[in-house]
Amino acid sequence: MFQKTTLLLVLLAIVSCKKEETVEKDKIKLADWLIGTWENKSEDGVLTENWQKLNDSTFTATSYFIKNNDTLHAEKITLAQKGEMLLYSAAVNGQNNDKAIDFGSTTESENKLVFENPSHDYPQKITYSKGANNTLTAEISGNLQGKMTKEKFVMTKK
């Protein structure tokens, strides 16, 4: 009887560990809808984000804002599964010595991803929302020079 109880407990422990490992690796899957090229055209210029799946736990992206053939903003983004958290790292050309700034996930769902870094100068919060008709809204927000600021960019999948 003791051996059966011990075996049952060991099997239960193994099954429990497997489930937790699967949940951890599945968080990045919630962001699958980011994959692809997204674009926002306006009088100010063209904003493009191109997301690719690097492997089962990491996505990469490039983001460019171009006006009259002049690149005004360029950044490289990595979205990686780190334990039970998604980590969004953005390296903006010409800022922070081109080193990435990390934002940890605070919300992950099938339609919304929120990343925050309260100690960053601006933004402190980055939100991606999946919209209808192949749209995505990227929003940056936070305290900018003492004033709460929010910028929204609605992009369409290409």
N, C-alpha and C positions, 0 to 999 in steps of 0.2 A: 504494500500500500504506500509506504514511504517513497519507494522508487517511482511509482506512478505519479505521485504528487510532485516530486522533484522534477520529473520530466515535463509535466504539465506547466509548471512554473517557468522552466527554461524556455519552452516553446512560446509561452505567452510573452516573455521578455524579448525574444527574437522577433516575434511578429510586431510587438509594440515599437521596437527600434526601427524596423523596416518602414512602418507607416510614417514615423516622424521624419525619416530621411526623405521619403517621397514628398511629404508636404513641404519640406525645405526646398527641394529642387523644383517644385512646381510653382513657386512664387514668380519666377521669371516668365513662366508661361502666361501669366496674367497680362504681360506686356506684349504678347505676340502681335496685337493689332497695330503696334507702332511700326512694324516692319514695312518698308516701302519708301517711296519718295513723296513728300508733302510740300505743297507750295502755296504761298500767299502773294498775289500780285496786287499792288496798289500804286498810287501816284508817287509814293515815296521810293518805290523800288520793288524788288522781288526777294522774298524770304523763302529759302528752300532748306528742308531737313531731309536727309537721306539716311534711313535706319536699315541696318543689316544685322543678321544673326551670325555672330562669330562662332559660337558653339552653344552647348546646352545650358550654359549659365551666364553667357555674356552677349550683349548686343552692343554695337558701336554705331555712331552717327556722326555726320558732318552737318554743320549748319552754316549757311551763308546768307548775308543780306547784301544784295548787289543793286547799285543805282548807276545807270548810264555806264555800264561796263566797269564800274569801280566797286571793288569789294570793300564795303564799309564795316562789315562785321564777319568774323569767321571763328568758328569754334569746333572742337572735337569733343564728342560726348561718349562716355562709356556707361552702360547700365549693366551692373553685374549682381548676381546672386551671392550674397555674403552671409552664410548661416541662414537665419530666418528673415533677413532684411535684404531689400534691394538697395544698392548703392549707385547713385547717379553722380558721375564725376564729369565736370565740364572744364575744359582748358580753352580759354578765350585768347586768341592771338593778340599780343600786345598788352595783356593784363597779367598781373601776378607772376611775372617772369615766365609766362606761357605754361605755368604749372597748373594742374587740375585742382579744382575746389570740389570737395565731396559734400553731397547732400544725402542724408539717410531717408529712407521711405517712412512715411507716417500713415499713409493710406495706400492700399493696393486692392483694386477690384477689376472686374472685367471691363469697366468703362472709365475708370479714373485712377490716376497715379499721382501721389503727392509726395514731394521730397522737400526736406527742410534742413537748414543750417542757420540757427539763430545767431551765430557768431560772425557770419559773413557780412560784409558791408552792404551789398545789394546785388541780387535779391537774397532774401532769406528763405523764400518759398518758391518752388517751381511746381506747377500743376499741369498735367496733360489729361484732357478729357476727350473721350471718343464721342463724336456726334453722329447725327443722321447723315445720310447721303455721302458717305466717304469723307467726312470732315473730322478734323482734329483741332482742338483749341489748346494752344500752349499759353500758359499765363505765368508771368513772373510778378512777385509782389514782395513788399516789405517796407522797411523804414529807409528812406533815401534822404539823407541830409535833414533828418528831423521830421520828415513828412511821410505819411503812409501813402505808398504809390502802388498802382497795379497796372500792368500792361498785358493786353490780350492780343493773341495772334491766331486767327482762324485760318486753317490751311486745308486744302483739298488734296486728296490722294491722286497722284498721277499714274 
